[in-house]
Structure formats: structure tokens, C-alpha cells
């Protein structure tokens, strides 16, 4: 999660919402990315989506069943859907997102009967630092 927090901090410095994501494959970090929605003018350029695409290229597969995803903020519905399709083994996230989160909040995507893959979920890792990055970012803009 430390790598994801660094990426989140870099996102905030680049005027992006400070979210970072890391993919671990067989115990090794293979991808570290940050939100790039503003930079790419792409509403889908969430850290998780970019991490999934990069990891699939590195692993050479459309399935990431031997991978774990670490992300500083609870994934939204779009990202949760992509995570399920990618078949991640485990998802670890820091701060919960009561407004747009879709794992433990909101639609609780992985608990929904129509969800075809249910990764192991570990929440709260690095939550305090993740929340501080988000709070500082948004308080400076309000």
C-alpha cells in the first residue's frame, strides 16, 4: 500500500484526485499508477482501470487471478465491475468512499447475486493516510 500512497500523492500534486493503485503478481509489484482523468481527458482513467490494463499487458492475459490489487480508495462501481471481470484474487483498499464506493458501501457490487467473481476484500489498509490525502486535496479546492 505504501507504493499506492506515493502514487496517490503524485496524483494530488498533478491536480488529480489523489488515488493510487498497485498490482502485485506472484509477490512482486508489477504496476504502480495514479488517477489520470484530467491529464487524459478520460472519465474512465481511474487508477484501478489503468492498473488493470497495464497488468494484463505485463501478465499477458485477460485474467489476473494470481494478482492482488491495492488501491487507496474504495473502488467505484465501474472499477468494481472491471475488477470482477479481471478476476483479481484479492482487493485491498484504504479509505472507504461512502458516496461513490461500491465494495462495502453503495451497491456492494461483489455481494450482488449477478456478480460472477468475488475477490477477497481487505479494507482499511493505509486508510488514515489515504483519507488525509483526500481531505487535504478537497479542502484546498473548496
N, C-alpha and C positions, 0 to 999 in steps of 0.2 A: 504494500500500500504506500510505502514511502515514495516509490517512483511515481505512482499516480498522483500523490500530493504535490510533488515537484512539477509535474505536467499541469496540474490544476492551477498552481501558482503562475506558471508561464502563460496559461490561458488568460488569467486575470490581467497580467501585465500587457497582454496583446488586446485588451478591451473585449475579451470573450468571457462568457460566463465561466467561472473557474471550476471546470470539471476535467479530470484526467482519468485515463483508463490504461490498464496494463493487462497483457495476456501472458500467461505462464504456460509453457508447453513442456511436459516431462521435467518439471522442476526448474526450468530456465525461462527468464524473461525474454520474450521474442518481440514484443511490441510495447511501446510506450507512446501514447498520443494524448492530445488535448482537444477540447472543443475547438472547432474552426468554422462555425456557422457564418460569422461576419466576414471572415477572411475569404471564404469560398462562395459567399452569397448562396448558401445552401442550407435550408432548414433541416436537412437530414444529416448534416455534418456534426452530429453529436460524437463525443469521444468514443462511446461504445460502438457506434456504427463504423467509424473509421478503424477502430481496433479490430473489429470482426473482419473487415475487408482485408486489412493488412495481414492478419494472422492466417487467413485462408490462403493467401498467396504464398506465405512462408511455409506453411504446413503442406501445401499442395493438395488441399482437399476442401470440399464444401461443408465438411463436418469437423467440428472442433471438440470432439468427445474426450480427448485427452488433455484438454485445456481448461484452465481456470481464468476467470475474468475478475479483475479488481477494478472498481470504479469508485470515485469519491462521493458520488451522489446516487441515490436510489434511481434505477433506470425507469424511464417513462414507458408508456405502452408501446410506442414504436420500437424502442430498443429491446424491451422485453420480448416482443414478437421475434425480432431478429436473433436474440439470444436463444430462444427456443428452437428456431429453425437451424441455427448453427450447432445445436446440441452440446452446449458447454457442459462440462462435468459439474462445475461449481461457479457460483457468482458470489463475490464478497463486495459489499458496498459500505461506505462510510456514513454520510449523513442521510437521514430519511427525508423524503420530499412529500410532505402532507398534501401539497397542492397538485403536483403532477406525477408523483411516484406511482408505479404500477406493480410493485412487488409486495410490499407489506401494507401499502396504502392504496387508495383509489380502487382500480379494478382488480387488484391482486391477481394479475394475469396467470401466474404459474399455478394458482389454486383453481382456476376456472376449468370446468369439465371439458371445454373444447381445446384446451392447451394440450398438445401432443407430446411435449417433453418438459420434464420438471427437474431442473438442476438443483443441486444442493444450494441453499441460500445461507449465507453468513452475513449478518448485518452489524453495523456499529464499529467496524474496524477503522480507526482513524477518524471517527465521527466528529470529535471536538475540533480538530484542525480543519476538517472539511467544512464544518459549519462556520468556523471563523473566516475562512477564505470567502465563503458565500456572503456572509453578513457584511464583511468589510467592503466587498465588491459592490453590493447593492446599496449600502448606506452612503457610499461615495457618489452614487448616482441619483439619490433622492433628495 
